[in-house]
Each structure stands twice: as C-alpha cells, then as structure tokens.
C-alpha cells in the first residue's frame, strides 16, 4: 500500500485541527480507506499524486467548492477527485465522509486489464456531488466493517476493488490533445496481456516478453512501463496475485497447489508475496470469504 505520508488528501485532513480520523486501513494493491469527521473547516488539494473516491455519509449540506458556492453536498453524494486535480473546499457545519485513495499504478492496471486501453490515454473524470447509488451502497457497506479486524479488512479491500472497477467502467474519459511518445503499439500490448495470462503458472522472463515485441530488454522494459503504468515484473506479479485471489475465493484447493498454479516457486514464497500485497496470508484471505 502507499505510505500515508504520500497521500496528500489524507495528510491535508490529518493536519487540520477540525478534522478527526475515525479509522483508516491499508487495503493492499495500492489502496487505502479512511473515515473522517470534520466541521467548520477549509481545505485545499493541490495536484495530489493519487486518485480519491469520496462519499458523504452524514451532513455536508453546508459543504461546497469555493468556486461553486451554489452547489452543496448531502448524505449519499459522491465526489471523484483524480490525481493532479486542484480544488478548494469550505465546510460549514458537520460532515462525516469516507474516502478510498487509489494509487496511479492500480488505476493503470485497471485500464489495461479491465478496459484493454493504454493508461496514458485515459483519465478519471473529476465530479462533484454526484448521485451513484451503487457506489454509495458500497461505501455504506464498507464503513460497517471493522477495518482493524483482518478478515473484515479483506472484505473492505474487495469493496474497494469493486469501487475502482465501477469508476473505470463509468467515470473514465479520453484525454484531450494527447500526444503519446514511446510505449507499445496496441496490438503488442494485447499480445503481451494474452501471453502473460496464459502462462501465469510458468516462469516468465523479461527476455521472452521482449522477444514478442522484437526489442532489447532495456528498451522493452522502458516501453512496457510507459504503456502499462508499471514495470513488467510488477505487472506479472499483480496478475499472479489476482489469479491467486480468484482461486482462494473459489474453493478449497490446497495452498501449495494455488502457489504452483500462480507461478510461485514455493508455498512460502507465495505466502510472503501475498502478505506483502494484501496484509494477510492466503489462508486468512480465504477464511474472510467463507
């Protein structure tokens, strides 16, 4: 998960004497959840490096963006604040709100795997005080969970993944006046995705991926990162861990078998990698979804 000190929206609220953090938790996969109370405050966000999905849980009818004072918040309203945006807020009265912070790497991974698009072509669309009942229901379910209990934190992580997928499918737009330099051609990107997905159980070397694109390993690694938003080894690991989560939720296959099916050298290597990414062992993850 990203360190809290790198999450600018979190830090801005945390430094305010009027805001109170009820709870926060790293959810793995570059996502963090936070639940806040605030009152009679003013906040500014200057080009954060992360994306923020926000839901007003209670209050907020006196909250507005400084440049749009006529538009007010309300319980159930959502705000979508993409990385790089700038906004200034006035909070009159009481407000309770939940946040999910998403790393640009996780957003890029979703662009490739869910949308089959070059991440640099897309942007999360900035929205203020929108109605989205599906997302609001996920937030309301999320705040009922105890994020400090390992099993419920994993359920929270699952809800955060659903929120990101929903945002990718419904609240992403094309970047305008975009001139892409470098990166891989779309047909090569698709070949790589397909090649990796069908070989998750096998060792995958940088050289064999580079050979698909007829590039040197050095140039391939640089162009892969430009097109996928993260280095080749991190992308492959993310897909292996995603497949592992699917298998863990699907049944009672032995953990050693899942480790092999996902291309990990041993059960202990699988255990360590999974715990680093998710904050829980594969066994704990499985129990959370029984």
HUHU-V651888 format. One line per field, one symbol per residue. ss: DSSP state (H for helix, E for strand, - for the rest). psi: psi as a letter, one per 40 degrees, with the letter a starting at -180 (. if undefined). burial: + if it has 9 or more other ideal C-beta (glycine too) atoms within 8 Angstrom, else -. Layout:
# HUHU-V651888
ss->???
psi->???
burial->???
This chain:
# HUHU-V651888
ss->---HHH-HHHHHHH-----EEEEEEEEE--EEEEEEEEEEEEEEEE----EEEEEEEEE---EEE--E---------EEEE----EEEEEEEEEEEEEEEEE-HHHHHHHHHH-----HHHEEE--EEEE--HHHHHHHHHHH------HHHHHHHHHHHHHHHHHHHHH-EEE-----------HHHHHHHHHHHH--------HHHHHHH----HHHHHHHHHHHH---HHHHHHHHHHHHHHHHHHH----HHHHHHH-----HHHHHHHHHHHH---HHHHHHH--
psi->iiideegdddddddeheeihhdiihheiffiiiihiiiigihihhgfieiihhhhhdiaeeehiidegeehiiiheiihhhiieihihihhhaiihiiihhhidddddddddddefihdeeiihhhihfihgddddddddddeeiheehddddddddddddddddddddefhihhifhhhhaiiiddddddddddddefdeihhidddddddefiidddddddddddeeiidddddddddddddddddedafhidddddddeeididddddddddddeeiiddddddde.
burial->++-+--++++++++-+--+-+--++-+++++++++++++-+-+++--+-++++++++-++-++++------+++-++++++++-+--++++-+-+++++++++++++++++++++--+++++-++-+-++-+--++-++++++-+-+--+++++++++++++++++++--++--+-------++---++++++-++--++---+-+--++-++---+-++++++++++++-+-++++++++++++-++----+-+--+++++++--+-+++-+++-++++-+-+++-++-
